[in-house]
Amino acid sequence: MEKADIPSRSASGNELDSEPAGLPELTRRQSELIAALFADASKLHQDGRIREAEYVYKQILAARPYHFDCMHALGVALHQLGDHAQAVRLIGLVLKQNPRDAIALNNLGSALAVQGRLAEALVSFSSAIATRPDYAEAYVHCSGVLRELGRDAEAIEGYDHALALRQDLADAHCGRGTALANLRRLDEAIQSYDRALKLSPDFAEAHCGRGIALAELDRIDEALDGFERAQSLRPDYAEAHVNEATYRLLLGDFERGFEKYEWRWQTARFKTNKRSFAQALWRGSHDIAGKTIFLYGEQGFGDTIQFARYVPLVAALGARIVLEVPGPLHALMASLLPSLPGTPQIVAAGDPLPDFDLQCPLLSLPLAFRTRLDTIPCAIPYLSAPVEKAIAWRERLGAHTKPRIGLVWAGNPRKDQPHIHRLDHERSLALDQIAPLFDVDACSFYSLQKGDDAQKQLREGPWRDRVIDFTDDLHDFSDTAALIENLDLVISVDTSVLHLAGALGKPVWLMNRYNTCWRWLRDRDDSPWYPSLRQFRQNAARDWGPVIEHIAAALRDYARGFDIERSVRHK
């Protein structure tokens, strides 16, 4: 949440005598009493006693409904207490009375931003700056919204404006560090965080942001120190806990990593998606034999596929399973049913739920089972394509003399989610970038890449004759699984199709970005999650060229091995 400026009469200029005509005039004694009450409430507010301040503000407004300074201050208090919609209403009324109140414009922007109304917040902050060009804090807040919108270069300009006005703004140095880190200007980012911490050594957000930048530079031990320092300053700082979790998991410290990962539900990213149930959360600590447990996916398709491996383990404890998955995974997940005792049920997200006794999200199951690196459930394959669909693809494709290679070169860009879009930009390639693979004439290539961008690249690029594209016939993951069952190898960036191929037990090669997801661990070219997976990682230069060259060489070896194996089979 952006910090709000607590208004005062002298700061805002919304005088009491701006009330509409016709109200009874105040006696001098009444005016003095209201002024004293407002001063007391403002002092309570400044001291952090916001609930008490709210009470006094409301008493004042009950007596004088058009005390705009009080209305503004109450709006700020409600924003700080989490009632952002009411804050927007009240501060909006103040601005109707005085549209050029820069402090109100800034505070309205803060209340809008925390509701995700970023475009409106940007307008409000920009208006505050236009009204008061020397308003350094408004530049800081405006830049925070630009960052959230993925406009990091513009955000840096705004922070620089703020710092030209006031070099002592730790918030500006910290925000600038985050924008620089988003642009992968990591050394500069650390310098900005250091300036913030010199001004404010106990600035938890700066310690956490600095830790993220250090981790991106592979200085993970220093990063963990930063996250722990942030937590010592703010024990309830969920983002710091989750960042620590991520990098402990990357290092293979599953014991502390999965425990810390439970903090995800308190972060801004996840708290709005947290589901509330009357039934207790199962954490693996008590007997569930004879109980019905509701298990559900909480994040992306790939996460659901990866952690579905735990469902048979829960069933083996004697529980009846109700598993909820996104609709496109429903038919695929039916392949789990034969391995589950009793009368398990798989429902699509959004469908009515049956009765159940306990519940657990899929990504909390590793914690429930106290998973360590050497105890990852690895009974592969644990998913399979519908038999009739796999047979249909086998007949359609016919016999083959070359290895069939499935390709996925990009993830879902999610342009409406700047944080995920930034990561997708790092994991994804254009079709042209993998062109050296097409020089391996001994292989046939099949697109598994869905989406309009992929279709355009295939249709308009020079490689359309080298890549066979049946993706129009892939309507859900069971269709994709059936096609993969008839391929020999899948080469993919970090997407749900990669997880699907691994869960099917199909040989799969990961084109992996340098700042890898935690699940692929550090400094490994294999995966304990998927024994059939091989990793080809970027080096510190974050260049895809050497990765693709390495894969092309490995593919030539693979094709030669395929020919030898085929020759042996036909003797």
N, C-alpha and C positions, 0 to 999 in steps of 0.2 A: 504494500500500500504506500502511495506517495504521502509524504508528510504534509499535513494541512497547516495553514497559517491561522492561528486563533485571532479573530478580528477584535478590534477595540473601537470605541467611538472615534478616537482621534485618527485611527488608521483608515477607517472606511469612509468617514464623512457622511454616514447615513444618520442625519440628526433626527432627534425626536420630533422636531417641528415639521418634519416632512409627512406627518400623518395626514390622512384625508380630513378635509374640513367637516365639521359637524360633530366630531367627538367632543365630549366634555373636556374643558381645559383643566390642566393639572394645576393644583396649588403648588406654591414653591416648596412646601413641606413634602408633598407627594413626589414632586420631581426629584428632590434630594434623596428621598427614601429609595426610589427606583434606581437612581444613579449609584447609591451605595450598595444596593442589592446586586446590581450588574457588576460593580467592581469586585464584590465578594465572589460572585460566580466566576468571573474571569480569573481571579486568583486561584480558586479551586481547580479550574480547568488547566491553568498553567502548571499547577502542582501535580497534575495527573489524576486528580480525584474527579473523574469525568462523570460518573453517575450522580454525584452530589451536585456538580455544576449543572447537569441536565435538569435536575429537579428544580433548582433555583431559576434557571432560564424559563422553564415552563410556568413557574409562578409569575414571573414578570410579564410573560406574554398573555397570561390569563387576565392580567390587569390592564396591559397596554398591548393589544394585538398587533400594532404597527410599529413596535420598537424594532427597527430593521437591524440594528447592531446585534440585538439579542437574538433575533430570528436567525441571523447569519451564524452567530456563535453556537446556537442550538443545532443548526445544520451540521457544523463541523463536529460537534460532540457526537451526534448520531452517526456520522460517517466513521468516526473513530470507534464507536461501539458496534459497528457492523450493520446499521440500518441505512444502507446507502441510498435506497430508493427515496426514503423520506428526506435524507440529506439533500438530494438533488431537487426535490420539490421545494424545500425551504430556501435553499440558496438561489434557486430559480426565481422565487418571489422577490428576493432581495435585488436581483439583477433587473427585474422588471422596473423596480423603483429607481435603480441607478445602473444602467447597462455598462458604464465605464468603471465600475468598481473592480480594480485589478485583483485585489485579494479574493473577492468573491468569485471572479472568473477562474482564478487559480484553484480555489477550493472546489468549485464545481467540477473542474477537470479531474481532480483527484477522485471525487466520488463517482464520476462517470467511468474513469479508467479501471477502478477496482471491480466494476460490474462488467468489464469487458467491452464497454461501449467506446472503443478506442478512437474511432473517427470523430465522434462528438467531443471526446476529451481533448483531442488534438486541436480542434477548433477553439475550444475554451482556453487552453493554454496559450495558443497563438494570439488570441484576443487580449489576454492579460499582458503579453509581451508588447503588443502593438499599443496598448494603453499606457504601459509603463516600461519603456525600453531598458531601464536600468534594473528591472526586477529579476535578479539573478536566479532566485529559487524557481521562478516560472520557467526559465530556460532549462533548469535541471529536470523539472517535471515533464516538460514537453519532450525533452530528449529521452526520458524513460519510456514514453509512449512510442516514440519513433523506434526505439530498440525493440519494443514488443511487436511492432509492425514489420520488423526485419529490415528497417531502414537505418542500419548502423552507421554508415558514413555521415548521414545527416545528423544523427544523434551526436556524433563526435563534434561536429560543428557547433551544435547547441551547447554541449558541455564546455567547449572552448570559449564561447561567448560568456557563459556564466563565470568561468574562471578568470576571464579578462576583467570582469566586474569585481569578483571576490575570490582571491586565491585561497581563502580559508574554508572553502566549502568541501568538506570531506565527501559529502554525497556526490558532488560533481566529479571528483577524482575517481570515486568508486564506480559510478555509472559509466564514466569514460573507459575505465578498465574493462568493464563487461562488454561494451561495444567493440573495443579493440580486440578482445578475446574472440568475440563472435566473428570478426574479420580475420582471425588467425594471426593477428599482429601480437603474438604472445609476449615477447620480451617487453614491448611497449605497455602492454596491459599490466604486467607485473609492476612496472615502474609507476603506473597510475595508482594501483592498489597500495604500493608502498607509500606514496604521497598521502593517500587517504589515511593510512594507519599512522603516519607520523603526526597528522593532525588529530587523529582520534584512535589511540591504540586499542581501545575496547570496541571497535566497530566490527561487529560479528559478520555482517554481510561482506565487508572487505576481506576479512580472513577467509571466508568461504569462497568468494570469487577468485582470490589469489590462488587458493588451493586448486580450483578447477583449471586455471591457466597453467599451473605447475604440472598438473597431471597430464595435460595435453602435450607438455614437453617431456613426458615420461619421467618426471621427477616425483614419483608417486609417494615415496616416504615423506617428502616435504609437504606434499599435498595433504596427506593424512594428518600431519601435524596441524595444518591450517584448519581442517574440518573439526578436529578435536578442540582446538582453541576457540573456534566459533561456538561450539556446543558448551564449552565451559562458561562463556559469556552469556549465552542464551540457551539454557538447557532444553527449551521447547522449540528450537530452531530446526524444523523438520527437514528443510532443504539440506542443511549441513549433515544431518544424520543419513539422509538418502545418498548424498554424494560420498560419504564415507562408505556406505554399504556397497555402492557401485564399484569402488576401487578395491575394496577388500574382496569382493567376488571376483574381480578381474585377476587378483593375485592368488585366487584359489582358497582364500580364507572363508569358506562357506559357513563356518560356525558363527562368526561374528557378522559376516555379510548378510546372511538371510535374516538374522535377528534384527539388524539395523534396518533392513529393507521394509519392515513392517511400518516404519515411519512414513512410507509413501502416502498413506491415507491422510496425513496431515499437511501435505504439500499443496500449493495452489493448483498444480497440474492435476492431482488425483482427487482432492477432497470433494469436488463437485460431482465426481463419478462414483463416490462411495455409496454403497447400497446399505440401507438399514433394514435389519430383520429382527423380529422378536426372538427368533431362535439363536442359540448360543453359537459363537464362533468356535469351531473345533481346531485345536492346536496340537493334536496328537497325544494329549496327556491323559485321556480317559477312555474307557472301554466303549466301543460303538457297536458291538455285536447286537444285531436285532434292531438297530436304529436306521432311520432313513436320513441320509446326508445329501445335502444339496451342494454340488460343486459347480462353479461357474467361471467362465473366462472373463477377464477384466480388462485386457489390453488388446493387442493386435491378433491377427490370424496366426502369425508365426508363434507367438507366445502360447496361444491355446494349443496348437499342435505340439509344441515342445513339451509342455507340462501335462498334456493328456496322458503321458506315460505313467503318471502317478495314480490314475483312476483305478486300474486293476489292483494296485497295492491297498488302496482304501477298501475296495470290495473284499479283498482277502482277509480283512479284519472282521468280516461278518456284517458289514453294513450294506443296506440297499442303496444303490446309487441313483440319484437324479442329476444328470449332467446337462447344463445349459451351455450352448455354443452359438456363435453367430450363424445366421441362416445359411450362408454359403458353405459352412463346414458341416452342416447337419447330416447330409447323406454320407460323407466321409466318416464321420465319427460313429456311424452305425456299425462300422467294422470292429469297434471295441466290444460290442455287445456279446459276442460268443465267448469272450474271455471273462465275462462278469457273471457271478452266480446270482441266483434269485431272479427278481423281475426288475432289472435295471430299466431306466427310462432316459432317453435323450430328448431334450426339448430345444426348440430354436428360440433365440433371444426375442423377447416380446410376447411369446406365447404364455398362456396361463400356467402357473406352477402348481404341481400337486402338493399335498401336505408333506412336511419333512420335519425332522427333529433337530438337526444340526446343519451348519453351513460352513463353507470354506472356499475362498477364491483359489483358483488353480495355482497362482504364483506364491501362495502361502504354504502349499503342500511340501516343498523342500524343507521348510522350517519344521513343519509338523513331523516329518520323517527324519529330522536331524541329518540331512544329507551332507555328506562330505565328498571330496573328489573321488575317493575310491568306493563310494557307495551309491553313485548315481545309477538310478534304474536304467538298465541298458539292454532290455530284452527286445532286440530289434529283429524284424519289424514289429511294431505294435499297432500300425495302421495298414490297411490294404484297400485297394480299389474294388468296387463292385465287380464281381466276376464277369457278368454279362457285358459290362462296358469295356473291360480289359480285352475280352475276346473280340468284341466289335472292332476295337482299334487294331488288334493283331491281324485280323482279316483285311482291314482297310489298308494297312501299311504293307502287308505281304512280306515275303522273304527279303533279307538284306545281306549284302556282301561287305558293306562298310559299317563301322560303328555309328550308331545314331546318337547324336549329341544334342541334348536340350539346352537352350540358352535363355538366361534372364540377365539383362544388363542394367536394369534400373529398378528402383523402388517406386513406391507411391509418393509423389512430390508433396502432397498435402500443403499446397501453397497458402491455404487459409490458416496454417499453424506454423508461424515463422521458426520456432525452435526445431520442430521436426523437419521443416523444409531445409534448414541449414544442414542438418545431419544427412538428409537424403541427398543433398547436393554433393556431399563428401563420399557417400557410398555408391552413387549411381554413375554410370557412364553413358555416352552416346554410342549408338551402333557402330559408327565409324571407328571408335576407339578400340573395338575388339576385332577390327578387320584383319589383323595378322593371323587370327585363328582360321580365317577362310582360305588361307594359303595351304592349309593342311588338306590336300585333295583327297586323302584317304578316309575322310570323315564326311558324313551327311549331317546337316544342322537343322534343328527344328526349333522354332520360336515357342517359348512358353511365356512370352512377355505380353501381358494384356495392356490395353490402353490406347487411346487415340494417338499419343505421341509415338508409340512403338509402330503402330500401323503406318503412320506417315513416314517414319524413317525407313521402314521396309519398302514401302511403295515407291518413294521418291529417290532412295539411295541406290548406289551402284551394286548393292549386295543382295538385291531381291531374288536373284536367281540362285544364290547360295544358301538361302534360309527358307525352309518350308514352313509355311504359316497356317496352322489349323486353329488358331486361337478363337476364331469366331464360333467354333463348335465346343468351346470350353465354357460351360455355363456356371459350374461350381467346382469346388475342390475335388469332388469325386470324379468329375470328367478329367481334370488335370492329372489326378492320380492314375487314372486308367491309361492315359497317354504315356505318362512317365514309366509305367510298368512295361511298356513296349520300347523304351529307349535303353541305351546302354550306359549312359553317363549324363549327368546334369552339371552344367557350369553356371554358377549364379552369383550375383552379389547377395548381400545379407537381406533376404526377403522371406516371405512365407513359403514360397516354392522351394527354397533351399531346405527349410524345416520339413516340408512335405517329403521331399526326396530322401532326406535322412531318416524320417520315421518309416518310410517304405523299405529302407535298407538298400536303396539304390546308390551306387557310387556317385558322389557329389563333390564338386570342387568349388570352394568358396573364394571368390575374388574379394579380398578383405581390405578395408580401409586401414590406415595407420592407427588412428584413434579408435580402435575396435570396440565393439560392444563387449560388455563384461563376460558374456556367456562363452566367448571364444577364447578367453583366458589370454595370458601374456606369453609371448615367445614360444608359441606352439604351432606346429603345422598339421596337427590332428585335432580331434575333439573327443573328450570323454562322453559327450552327450550323443554323438552319432559316430560309431566306429567306421562307417563307410565314408566319412568326410575327410577331405584334405584341404588345407588352407594355403593360399598364395597371398602373402601380405605385401602391402606397400611398405617401403622403407621410410625413414624420417623425412625424405624429400616429398612424400605424399604424391608420388608420380605413378600413374597407372601404366606407363609404357613398359618398364621392366617387368611388371606383374604379367602383362599380356604376353610378352616375349617368353617368359618362364612357362606360362601355361601352354603356349604354342609348341614349345619344345617337348613338354610333358605329353601333349596330345599326340605328337608324332610317335613317341615311344608307346603310348597307349594303342595307337592304331596298328603299330607293328606287332604288339602283343596280341591284339585281336586277330590279326591275320594268321599268326602262328597257331593260336588256339583253334581257329576255324579250320585250318589245314589238318590239325591233329584229329579234330572231330570227324572230318570227312574221309580219313584214311580207313 
